[in-house]
Amino acid sequence: MTGTRMPTALTIAGSDSGGGAGIQADLKTFSAFRVFGLSVITGLTAQNTRGVRGVELPTTDFIAAQLRAVLEDIGGGRGEDRDARHGGDHSDGRRRGARVRPDQSRRGPRS
């Protein structure tokens, strides 16, 4: 694959410490399809196949900081550099509202 750019995909979702859903499942799926996975974590869980034992939610400022970091570098802010995007569980409405203004990156995320 010399000279060929690997496709990228951004997932914005919660983390599932059991590995069966959320960011972990998305990144496994991306890898299976030879896609470089980028992620923004909107919530952390302590869980397994029997249930959720705890949840921690990052601030909306931190979620926006993760998104800016990805968009200004690997994920490209120009849209054409990122091939796909997936949004999962945003834990609550405030996390869904975390956005990067266009002046904070070359181009903000699509709704």
Beta strands, then each sheet from edge to edge (+ up, - down):
strand 1: 8-14
strand 2: 36-48
strand 3: 51-56
strand 4: 84-87
sheet 1: 3+ 2- 1- 4-
end
